[in-house]
Amino acid sequence: MSKKFAFRAIRASDIPGACGLIRAVWAETYAHYVSARTLEAVLEWGEVETHVALTFDGIIIAEREKKLVGLVSTNFGWISGLFVANDFRMQGVGTQLLSSAEKQGGRELEVHCFNSHAENFLRKRGWHRSEEYIDDLWGTMLPAIRMAKRRGYFNPSNAPN
């Protein structure tokens, strides 16, 4: 079994898999922090399909052996979603997807405060908090952070020898 991942623009045939991945990651991440109504709104009321439709031209997917394992969506400088299947985390997929989004102009995104793993992931890659606020997700109020990419960020681990 190959451990190599391929990254490419989404195709229409990827939409069902992309929606399934978003639903799985969103439910796993938010289930303990939002109301049942909010969870239903996101997972069942067409919100995922709307997200994919609105950001289709800015979606990059990651796949391994033709299985969709991650995706990032970028729209007008905003990274509106970064999703990696649980079994494929800590293998560089999220880093590569984030890099792809940055190359497409993604410079800002939102992280909810309970998601410290995501915030730490971003901080290690040169992102910083630019604003804190309360986000209303269909009636569930969640503290959120807007994060922005530092311009000219230098990561010593990427420096040539």
MDTraj code that builds the backbone (N, CA, C; nanometers):
import mdtraj as md
import numpy as np

residues = "MET SER LYS LYS PHE ALA PHE ARG ALA ILE ARG ALA SER ASP ILE PRO GLY ALA CYS GLY LEU ILE ARG ALA VAL TRP ALA GLU THR TYR ALA HIS TYR VAL SER ALA ARG THR LEU GLU ALA VAL LEU GLU TRP GLY GLU VAL GLU THR HIS VAL ALA LEU THR PHE ASP GLY ILE ILE ILE ALA GLU ARG GLU LYS LYS LEU VAL GLY LEU VAL SER THR ASN PHE GLY TRP ILE SER GLY LEU PHE VAL ALA ASN ASP PHE ARG MET GLN GLY VAL GLY THR GLN LEU LEU SER SER ALA GLU LYS GLN GLY GLY ARG GLU LEU GLU VAL HIS CYS PHE ASN SER HIS ALA GLU ASN PHE LEU ARG LYS ARG GLY TRP HIS ARG SER GLU GLU TYR ILE ASP ASP LEU TRP GLY THR MET LEU PRO ALA ILE ARG MET ALA LYS ARG ARG GLY TYR PHE ASN PRO SER ASN ALA PRO ASN".split()
xyz = np.array([
    [0.0834, -0.1180, 0.0000],
    [0.0000, 0.0000, 0.0000],
    [0.0882, 0.1248, 0.0000],
    [0.0637, 0.2131, -0.0940],
    [0.1415, 0.3359, -0.1055],
    [0.0999, 0.4359, 0.0010],
    [0.1969, 0.5106, 0.0517],
    [0.1661, 0.6159, 0.1471],
    [0.1635, 0.7523, 0.0799],
    [0.1801, 0.7561, -0.0507],
    [0.1862, 0.8807, -0.1253],
    [0.0464, 0.9389, -0.1444],
    [0.0373, 1.0701, -0.1281],
    [-0.0885, 1.1408, -0.1470],
    [-0.0811, 1.2231, -0.2744],
    [-0.1935, 1.2365, -0.3419],
    [-0.2042, 1.3226, -0.4598],
    [-0.2939, 1.4407, -0.4240],
    [-0.2593, 1.5579, -0.4740],
    [-0.3350, 1.6800, -0.4490],
    [-0.3768, 1.7372, -0.5833],
    [-0.5054, 1.7736, -0.5948],
    [-0.5552, 1.8252, -0.7215],
    [-0.6839, 1.9026, -0.6982],
    [-0.7251, 1.9750, -0.8015],
    [-0.8526, 2.0465, -0.7967],
    [-0.9671, 1.9456, -0.7939],
    [-1.0728, 1.9827, -0.7267],
    [-1.1906, 1.8970, -0.7187],
    [-1.2554, 1.8839, -0.8571],
    [-1.3183, 1.7715, -0.8796],
    [-1.3975, 1.7463, -1.0001],
    [-1.5424, 1.7237, -0.9569],
    [-1.6341, 1.7378, -1.0502],
    [-1.7757, 1.7157, -1.0188],
    [-1.7978, 1.5765, -0.9599],
    [-1.7240, 1.4788, -1.0080],
    [-1.7408, 1.3412, -0.9583],
    [-1.6936, 1.3250, -0.8133],
    [-1.6184, 1.4241, -0.7601],
    [-1.5701, 1.4191, -0.6220],
    [-1.6711, 1.4739, -0.5217],
    [-1.7762, 1.5389, -0.5701],
    [-1.8684, 1.6093, -0.4799],
    [-1.9282, 1.5182, -0.3725],
    [-1.9817, 1.4008, -0.4054],
    [-2.0377, 1.3171, -0.2976],
    [-1.9334, 1.2810, -0.1911],
    [-1.8138, 1.2440, -0.2321],
    [-1.7089, 1.2111, -0.1360],
    [-1.6666, 1.3318, -0.0536],
    [-1.6596, 1.4484, -0.1177],
    [-1.6224, 1.5709, -0.0463],
    [-1.7274, 1.6046, 0.0598],
    [-1.8533, 1.5948, 0.0232],
    [-1.9603, 1.6232, 0.1191],
    [-1.9584, 1.5235, 0.2347],
    [-1.9325, 1.3968, 0.2047],
    [-1.9231, 1.2965, 0.3105],
    [-1.8079, 1.3229, 0.4051],
    [-1.6936, 1.3622, 0.3499],
    [-1.5775, 1.3934, 0.4331],
    [-1.6061, 1.5140, 0.5225],
    [-1.6629, 1.6195, 0.4658],
    [-1.6941, 1.7391, 0.5451],
    [-1.7896, 1.7036, 0.6580],
    [-1.8941, 1.6284, 0.6275],
    [-1.9907, 1.5892, 0.7312],
    [-1.9216, 1.5098, 0.8433],
    [-1.8386, 1.4143, 0.8071],
    [-1.7730, 1.3307, 0.9076],
    [-1.6811, 1.4125, 0.9969],
    [-1.5979, 1.4976, 0.9370],
    [-1.5033, 1.5775, 1.0160],
    [-1.5779, 1.6808, 1.0998],
    [-1.6792, 1.7448, 1.0415],
    [-1.7550, 1.8467, 1.1148],
    [-1.8246, 1.7835, 1.2350],
    [-1.8900, 1.6697, 1.2140],
    [-1.9602, 1.6036, 1.3248],
    [-1.8623, 1.5631, 1.4342],
    [-1.7490, 1.5079, 1.3952],
    [-1.6475, 1.4655, 1.4919],
    [-1.5946, 1.5841, 1.5725],
    [-1.5747, 1.6965, 1.5056],
    [-1.5160, 1.8142, 1.5694],
    [-1.6173, 1.8893, 1.6555],
    [-1.7413, 1.9034, 1.6084],
    [-1.8378, 1.9917, 1.6735],
    [-1.9437, 1.9244, 1.7591],
    [-1.9600, 1.7945, 1.7512],
    [-2.0727, 1.7261, 1.8165],
    [-2.0880, 1.7607, 1.9647],
    [-1.9800, 1.7792, 2.0359],
    [-1.9878, 1.8058, 2.1797],
    [-2.0007, 1.9546, 2.2126],
    [-2.0000, 2.0406, 2.1104],
    [-1.9963, 2.1849, 2.1354],
    [-2.1169, 2.2609, 2.0809],
    [-2.1991, 2.1959, 1.9996],
    [-2.3145, 2.2639, 1.9411],
    [-2.4418, 2.1884, 1.9765],
    [-2.5533, 2.2571, 1.9619],
    [-2.6823, 2.1948, 1.9903],
    [-2.7162, 2.0909, 1.8840],
    [-2.8093, 2.0032, 1.9169],
    [-2.8559, 1.9025, 1.8206],
    [-2.9145, 1.9705, 1.6980],
    [-2.9825, 2.0830, 1.7172],
    [-3.0415, 2.1572, 1.6050],
    [-2.9321, 2.2096, 1.5111],
    [-2.8263, 2.2622, 1.5677],
    [-2.7159, 2.3125, 1.4867],
    [-2.6502, 2.1986, 1.4102],
    [-2.6263, 2.0891, 1.4781],
    [-2.5659, 1.9733, 1.4121],
    [-2.6537, 1.9276, 1.2951],
    [-2.7835, 1.9210, 1.3179],
    [-2.8761, 1.8819, 1.2108],
    [-2.8729, 1.9826, 1.0965],
    [-2.8681, 2.1118, 1.1294],
    [-2.8662, 2.2156, 1.0258],
    [-2.7457, 2.1996, 0.9348],
    [-2.6325, 2.1764, 0.9924],
    [-2.5106, 2.1648, 0.9134],
    [-2.5074, 2.0339, 0.8354],
    [-2.5424, 1.9264, 0.8999],
    [-2.5249, 1.7952, 0.8394],
    [-2.6407, 1.7522, 0.7488],
    [-2.7597, 1.8043, 0.7717],
    [-2.8746, 1.7529, 0.6983],
    [-2.9508, 1.8558, 0.6155],
    [-2.9346, 1.9817, 0.6359],
    [-3.0168, 2.0816, 0.5684],
    [-2.9520, 2.1385, 0.4425],
    [-2.8542, 2.0708, 0.3888],
    [-2.7938, 2.1158, 0.2647],
    [-2.6812, 2.2161, 0.2812],
    [-2.6396, 2.2427, 0.4053],
    [-2.5319, 2.3395, 0.4274],
    [-2.4004, 2.2920, 0.3660],
    [-2.3728, 2.1644, 0.3754],
    [-2.2474, 2.1116, 0.3212],
    [-2.2465, 2.1250, 0.1693],
    [-2.3558, 2.0863, 0.1050],
    [-2.3645, 2.0989, -0.0403],
    [-2.3529, 2.2444, -0.0847],
    [-2.4141, 2.3345, -0.0086],
    [-2.4041, 2.4775, -0.0395],
    [-2.2592, 2.5235, -0.0283],
    [-2.1908, 2.4807, 0.0769],
    [-2.0496, 2.5173, 0.0952],
    [-1.9667, 2.4701, -0.0243],
    [-1.9852, 2.3453, -0.0646],
    [-1.9087, 2.2909, -0.1770],
    [-1.9423, 2.3663, -0.3053],
    [-2.0690, 2.3946, -0.3278],
    [-2.1094, 2.4662, -0.4499],
    [-2.0503, 2.6064, -0.4544],
    [-2.0523, 2.6774, -0.3416],
    [-2.0038, 2.8161, -0.3388],
    [-1.8524, 2.8267, -0.3493],
    [-1.7820, 2.7232, -0.3080],
    [-1.6351, 2.7290, -0.3082],
    [-1.5732, 2.6317, -0.4083],
    [-1.6535, 2.5722, -0.4957],
    [-1.6086, 2.4653, -0.5855],
    [-1.4794, 2.5011, -0.6585],
    [-1.4714, 2.6209, -0.7149],
    [-1.3529, 2.6597, -0.7922],
    [-1.2277, 2.6744, -0.7066],
    [-1.2426, 2.6816, -0.5748],
    [-1.1277, 2.6966, -0.4857],
    [-1.1007, 2.5745, -0.3997],
    [-1.1542, 2.4588, -0.4366],
    [-1.1337, 2.3382, -0.3554],
    [-1.0204, 2.2539, -0.4133],
    [-0.9277, 2.2201, -0.3248],
    [-0.8195, 2.1265, -0.3562],
    [-0.8451, 2.0028, -0.2713],
    [-0.8346, 1.8862, -0.3324],
    [-0.8542, 1.7632, -0.2566],
    [-0.7234, 1.6871, -0.2438],
    [-0.7169, 1.6066, -0.1396],
    [-0.6059, 1.5139, -0.1194],
    [-0.6646, 1.3739, -0.1310],
    [-0.5940, 1.2896, -0.2036],
    [-0.6404, 1.1521, -0.2147],
    [-0.5235, 1.0565, -0.2086],
    [-0.5547, 0.9358, -0.1668],
    [-0.4566, 0.8284, -0.1673],
    [-0.5273, 0.7052, -0.2221],
    [-0.4654, 0.6474, -0.3228],
    [-0.5225, 0.5309, -0.3899],
    [-0.6683, 0.5561, -0.4279],
    [-0.6929, 0.6741, -0.4848],
    [-0.8240, 0.7182, -0.5353],
    [-0.9302, 0.7373, -0.4274],
    [-0.8877, 0.7417, -0.3006],
    [-0.9797, 0.7692, -0.1900],
    [-0.9573, 0.9118, -0.1428],
    [-1.0640, 0.9905, -0.1352],
    [-1.0556, 1.1282, -0.0890],
    [-1.0298, 1.1275, 0.0616],
    [-0.9185, 1.1893, 0.1036],
    [-0.8801, 1.1867, 0.2448],
    [-0.8723, 1.3259, 0.3072],
    [-0.8824, 1.4307, 0.2254],
    [-0.8766, 1.5663, 0.2778],
    [-0.9157, 1.6659, 0.1731],
    [-0.9504, 1.7860, 0.2180],
    [-0.9787, 1.8938, 0.1241],
    [-0.9650, 2.0277, 0.1934],
    [-0.9388, 2.1287, 0.1135],
    [-0.9353, 2.2666, 0.1605],
    [-1.0139, 2.3498, 0.0609],
    [-1.0897, 2.4466, 0.1126],
    [-1.1657, 2.5352, 0.0242],
    [-1.1264, 2.6798, 0.0513],
    [-1.1017, 2.7508, -0.0566],
    [-1.0580, 2.8905, -0.0497],
    [-1.1494, 2.9738, -0.1370],
    [-1.1868, 3.0899, -0.0867],
    [-1.2775, 3.1772, -0.1600],
    [-1.2448, 3.3225, -0.1267],
    [-1.1950, 3.3984, -0.2236],
    [-1.1647, 3.5408, -0.2069],
    [-1.0740, 3.5679, -0.0872],
    [-0.9663, 3.4901, -0.0745],
    [-0.8697, 3.5125, 0.0318],
    [-0.9055, 3.4501, 0.1652],
    [-1.0220, 3.3886, 0.1725],
    [-1.0704, 3.3289, 0.2956],
    [-1.0644, 3.1770, 0.2826],
    [-1.0003, 3.1097, 0.3763],
    [-1.0008, 2.9637, 0.3787],
    [-1.1251, 2.9233, 0.4570],
    [-1.2216, 2.8711, 0.3849],
    [-1.3514, 2.8434, 0.4475],
    [-1.3631, 2.7018, 0.5008],
    [-1.2640, 2.6199, 0.4784],
    [-1.2672, 2.4864, 0.5353],
    [-1.1389, 2.4109, 0.5079],
    [-1.0915, 2.3405, 0.6077],
    [-0.9760, 2.2508, 0.5956],
    [-1.0155, 2.1238, 0.6690],
    [-1.0324, 2.0156, 0.5945],
    [-1.0836, 1.8906, 0.6488],
    [-0.9904, 1.7761, 0.6122],
    [-0.9502, 1.6976, 0.7123],
    [-0.8680, 1.5792, 0.6885],
    [-0.9327, 1.4636, 0.7643],
    [-0.9545, 1.3516, 0.6939],
    [-1.0121, 1.2337, 0.7569],
    [-0.9242, 1.1892, 0.8737],
    [-0.9876, 1.1467, 0.9799],
    [-0.9178, 1.1111, 1.1029],
    [-0.8023, 1.0125, 1.0805],
    [-0.8225, 0.9127, 0.9990],
    [-0.7187, 0.8110, 0.9763],
    [-0.5967, 0.8633, 0.9016],
    [-0.6053, 0.9841, 0.8480],
    [-0.4957, 1.0371, 0.7659],
    [-0.4328, 1.1629, 0.8259],
    [-0.4636, 1.1917, 0.9505],
    [-0.4032, 1.3070, 1.0176],
    [-0.2616, 1.2732, 1.0605],
    [-0.1826, 1.3752, 1.0819],
    [-0.0430, 1.3626, 1.1264],
    [0.0443, 1.2955, 1.0200],
    [0.0046, 1.3104, 0.8921],
    [0.0821, 1.2523, 0.7828],
    [0.1195, 1.3582, 0.6784],
    [0.1001, 1.4863, 0.7127],
    [0.1367, 1.5945, 0.6217],
    [0.0257, 1.6394, 0.5276],
    [-0.0893, 1.5752, 0.5334],
    [-0.1990, 1.6098, 0.4430],
    [-0.2496, 1.7521, 0.4710],
    [-0.2753, 1.7827, 0.5971],
    [-0.3245, 1.9158, 0.6329],
    [-0.2245, 2.0248, 0.5985],
    [-0.0975, 1.9986, 0.6210],
    [0.0070, 2.0966, 0.5892],
    [0.0097, 2.1254, 0.4397],
    [0.0034, 2.0206, 0.3593],
    [0.0054, 2.0398, 0.2141],
    [-0.1208, 2.1112, 0.1651],
    [-0.2356, 2.0760, 0.2215],
    [-0.3601, 2.1433, 0.1818],
    [-0.3557, 2.2913, 0.2209],
    [-0.3066, 2.3206, 0.3417],
    [-0.2954, 2.4594, 0.3849],
    [-0.2017, 2.5364, 0.2925],
    [-0.0908, 2.4760, 0.2569],
    [0.0032, 2.5391, 0.1638],
    [-0.0636, 2.5673, 0.0290],
    [-0.1420, 2.4734, -0.0193],
    [-0.2148, 2.4931, -0.1453],
    [-0.3117, 2.6102, -0.1342],
    [-0.3808, 2.6194, -0.0211],
    [-0.4751, 2.7298, -0.0003],
    [-0.4022, 2.8636, 0.0053],
    [-0.2871, 2.8663, 0.0697],
    [-0.2083, 2.9893, 0.0765],
    [-0.1633, 3.0316, -0.0631],
    [-0.1249, 2.9356, -0.1460],
    [-0.0849, 2.9668, -0.2838],
    [-0.2013, 3.0216, -0.3648],
    [-0.3239, 2.9854, -0.3279],
    [-0.4431, 3.0387, -0.3941],
    [-0.4852, 3.1725, -0.3350],
    [-0.4099, 3.2240, -0.2398],
    [-0.4398, 3.3538, -0.1803],
    [-0.5085, 3.3484, -0.0461],
    [-0.5269, 3.2299, 0.0108],
    [-0.5902, 3.2180, 0.1417],
    [-0.5043, 3.2799, 0.2503],
    [-0.5572, 3.3823, 0.3165],
    [-0.4802, 3.4525, 0.4192],
    [-0.5534, 3.4646, 0.5517],
    [-0.6825, 3.4257, 0.5551],
    [-0.7589, 3.4342, 0.6789],
    [-0.8488, 3.3120, 0.6907],
    [-0.8808, 3.2768, 0.8156],
    [-0.9761, 3.1709, 0.8422],
    [-1.0273, 3.1835, 0.9836],
    [-1.1310, 3.1048, 1.0128],
    [-1.1925, 3.1060, 1.1449],
    [-1.1694, 2.9724, 1.2134],
    [-1.1376, 2.9795, 1.3427],
    [-1.1237, 2.8606, 1.4268],
    [-1.2063, 2.8860, 1.5516],
    [-1.2850, 2.7886, 1.5932],
    [-1.3579, 2.8043, 1.7185],
    [-1.2637, 2.7719, 1.8344],
    [-1.2789, 2.8461, 1.9421],
    [-1.1820, 2.8413, 2.0522],
    [-1.1617, 2.7032, 2.1113],
    [-1.2622, 2.6175, 2.1086],
    [-1.2446, 2.4839, 2.1646],
    [-1.1483, 2.3989, 2.0810],
    [-1.1225, 2.4378, 1.9574],
    [-1.0407, 2.3585, 1.8665],
    [-0.8931, 2.4003, 1.8773],
    [-0.8356, 2.3728, 1.9928],
    [-0.6962, 2.4131, 2.0172],
    [-0.5988, 2.3390, 1.9255],
    [-0.6336, 2.2178, 1.8847],
    [-0.5469, 2.1444, 1.7915],
    [-0.5315, 2.2230, 1.6613],
    [-0.6425, 2.2734, 1.6080],
    [-0.6369, 2.3506, 1.4829],
    [-0.5583, 2.4798, 1.5033],
    [-0.5812, 2.5477, 1.6147],
    [-0.5089, 2.6726, 1.6388],
    [-0.3585, 2.6459, 1.6490],
    [-0.3190, 2.5417, 1.7209],
    [-0.1758, 2.5094, 1.7328],
    [-0.1158, 2.4707, 1.5977],
    [-0.1890, 2.3931, 1.5194],
    [-0.1459, 2.3557, 1.3845],
    [-0.1156, 2.4814, 1.3026],
    [-0.2050, 2.5787, 1.3080],
    [-0.1879, 2.7019, 1.2302],
    [-0.0730, 2.7878, 1.2839],
    [-0.0634, 2.8009, 1.4155],
    [0.0449, 2.8811, 1.4742],
    [0.1829, 2.8286, 1.4329],
    [0.1979, 2.6975, 1.4294],
    [0.3259, 2.6373, 1.3895],
    [0.3596, 2.6674, 1.2437],
    [0.2607, 2.7107, 1.1684],
    [0.2804, 2.7384, 1.0264],
    [0.2726, 2.8878, 0.9955],
    [0.2935, 2.9695, 1.1001],
    [0.3048, 3.1127, 1.0792],
    [0.1763, 3.1925, 1.0860],
    [0.0688, 3.1336, 1.1335],
    [-0.0580, 3.2046, 1.1472],
    [-0.0681, 3.2626, 1.2874],
    [-0.1476, 3.3699, 1.3026],
    [-0.1664, 3.4321, 1.4332],
    [-0.3114, 3.4761, 1.4505],
    [-0.3496, 3.4961, 1.5768],
    [-0.4845, 3.5468, 1.6072],
    [-0.4919, 3.6924, 1.5621],
    [-0.5982, 3.7247, 1.4897],
    [-0.6154, 3.8644, 1.4513],
    [-0.7423, 3.9248, 1.5106],
    [-0.8340, 3.8394, 1.5561],
    [-0.9589, 3.8897, 1.6143],
    [-1.0248, 3.7769, 1.6931],
    [-1.0904, 3.8134, 1.8019],
    [-1.1703, 3.7177, 1.8789],
    [-1.3128, 3.7696, 1.8841],
    [-1.4098, 3.6810, 1.8733],
    [-1.5504, 3.7212, 1.8704],
    [-1.6379, 3.6013, 1.9044],
    [-1.7685, 3.6238, 1.9123],
    [-1.8652, 3.5175, 1.9343],
    [-1.9343, 3.4902, 1.8009],
    [-1.9324, 3.3644, 1.7603],
    [-1.9925, 3.3217, 1.6344],
    [-2.1272, 3.2568, 1.6640],
    [-2.2282, 3.2920, 1.5875],
    [-2.3619, 3.2353, 1.6031],
    [-2.3818, 3.1281, 1.4960],
    [-2.3740, 3.0019, 1.5355],
    [-2.3987, 2.8901, 1.4444],
    [-2.5409, 2.8406, 1.4664],
    [-2.6350, 2.8955, 1.3940],
    [-2.7752, 2.8556, 1.4028],
    [-2.8237, 2.8507, 1.5476],
    [-2.7907, 2.9524, 1.6237],
    [-2.8374, 2.9619, 1.7614],
    [-2.7408, 2.9111, 1.8663],
    [-2.6339, 2.8458, 1.8274],
    [-2.5309, 2.8042, 1.9220],
    [-2.4198, 2.9083, 1.9179],
    [-2.3982, 2.9730, 2.0316],
    [-2.2982, 3.0784, 2.0388],
    [-2.1636, 3.0171, 2.0785],
    [-2.0639, 3.0356, 1.9916],
    [-1.9315, 2.9785, 2.0153],
    [-1.8239, 3.0860, 2.0078],
    [-1.7347, 3.0921, 2.1072],
    [-1.6203, 3.1818, 2.0950],
    [-1.5361, 3.1387, 1.9750],
    [-1.4952, 3.2362, 1.8959],
    [-1.4196, 3.2066, 1.7745],
    [-1.2998, 3.2988, 1.7624],
    [-1.2074, 3.2557, 1.6794],
    [-1.0852, 3.3312, 1.6537],
    [-1.0710, 3.3456, 1.5032],
    [-1.0471, 3.4670, 1.4584],
    [-1.0051, 3.4862, 1.3196],
    [-0.8535, 3.4794, 1.3214],
    [-0.7995, 3.3962, 1.2347],
    [-0.6547, 3.3834, 1.2258],
    [-0.6089, 3.4327, 1.0902],
    [-0.4902, 3.4889, 1.0880],
    [-0.4340, 3.5435, 0.9642],
    [-0.2915, 3.4929, 0.9476],
    [-0.2503, 3.4848, 0.8240],
    [-0.1144, 3.4406, 0.7927],
    [-0.0200, 3.5586, 0.8055],
    [0.0864, 3.5391, 0.8787],
    [0.1892, 3.6430, 0.8882],
    [0.2576, 3.6567, 0.7539],
    [0.2736, 3.7751, 0.7101],
    [0.3451, 3.7994, 0.5845],
    [0.4940, 3.7847, 0.6102],
    [0.5627, 3.7187, 0.5195],
    [0.7067, 3.7035, 0.5314],
    [0.7500, 3.6114, 0.6436],
    [0.6618, 3.5212, 0.6851],
    [0.6948, 3.4291, 0.7932],
    [0.8109, 3.3394, 0.7516],
    [0.9109, 3.3298, 0.8392],
    [1.0268, 3.2444, 0.8139],
    [1.0232, 3.1276, 0.9099],
    [1.0222, 3.0076, 0.8578],
    [1.0256, 2.8867, 0.9391],
    [1.1658, 2.8285, 0.9283],
    [1.2456, 2.8352, 1.0341],
    [1.3836, 2.7876, 1.0289],
    [1.3956, 2.6406, 0.9876],
    [1.2936, 2.5596, 1.0175],
    [1.3031, 2.4183, 0.9796],
    [1.2978, 2.3981, 0.8286],
    [1.2549, 2.4999, 0.7549],
    [1.2488, 2.4904, 0.6080],
    [1.3698, 2.5572, 0.5402],
    [1.4601, 2.6091, 0.6191],
    [1.5742, 2.6821, 0.5632],
    [1.6731, 2.5848, 0.5002],
    [1.7386, 2.6279, 0.3906],
    [1.8410, 2.5422, 0.3310],
    [1.9605, 2.5298, 0.4245],
    [2.0319, 2.4198, 0.4148],
    [2.1500, 2.3983, 0.5003],
    [2.2669, 2.4822, 0.4569],
])
top = md.Topology()
chain = top.add_chain()
for i, resn in enumerate(residues, 1):
    res = top.add_residue(resn, chain, resSeq=i)
    for name in ("N", "CA", "C"):
        top.add_atom(name, md.element.get_by_symbol(name[0]), res)
traj = md.Trajectory(xyz[None], top)
